[in-house]
Amino acid sequence: MHVHTEWSWDAPRGHMERSCERAIEIGLPALAFTEHADWALVHEGQHSVDIVGYLDAVERCRAKFKGLRILTGVELGEPHLFPRETAEVLAAAPLDHVLGSIHSIRIDGELIDASQFRKKEGLDFPNAVREYFRETLAMVDSDQPFETLAHIDYPKRYWVDGAAPYREEDYEEEIRAILASAVRSGRVLEVNTTRGSILCPDITVVRWWRELGGQAVSFGADAHQPDKVGEGFDLATQMVQAAGFKPAKDPMALWRR
């Protein structure tokens, strides 16, 4: 439920047709192409998805891979900060799956992606992570129309070398506030496998999600190239089940408590 292809600015090795072939090869009944709609321009060459061209490519794949359910989607970056641009993308056509995510926050007046934290000299990393969670809460508290909260602890992927290890408990108050807001708005928590390298979030946060009343969990590898589609799902599904969520009879449905 979280795949990027050549229609995302940061997926030069992405390929929609080969991603479909990979899904069929590993036995996935469905996948959602959730291309980036980002407007916090912090990377060279960054741009929002060409939604019209993307939707045309999806229709071609649906015609070619009839045994695979292919969902349309988009990953909205900081949608609460860019309401006009978000509305324009979502008005192009009905989409099956809409993710909301935070990648970039403002530090000392400068927009910076969490992937760049370790390059910023003198950065108070724990404080930057707390600022990331504050921005995530603002997004979840907003009225932006996304269903699923993506990679809630995204900065964990880019932890600073030499810093104390990341511990969910160090940010429990901030994370619980985000989860509680997501529960109130009926949103879904994504377990993002980071292409098989790290779970965002891990079992601690998924258990908090259930404890606070979270109803559903989705899975996404955040693949940016075909061979990463579905990576890490064996571990992720075991973890989510251990946290108290169960698969549905329909293999394409969300896992629920």
Secondary structure, DSSP 8 states (H G I E B T S, - for coil): --B--TTSTT-TT--HHHHHHHHHHHT-SEEEEEEEE--S--STT-----HHHHHHHHHHHHHH-TTSEEEEEEEEESGGG-HHHHHHHHTSS--SEEEEE--EEEETTEEEEGGGGGGSTT--HHHHHHHHHHHHHHHHHS----SEE--TTGGGGG--TTS----GGGGHHHHHHHHHHHHHTT-EEEEE-GGGT--BS-HHHHHHHHHTT--EEEEE--BSSGGGTTTTHHHHHHHHHHTT-B--SSTTS-EE-
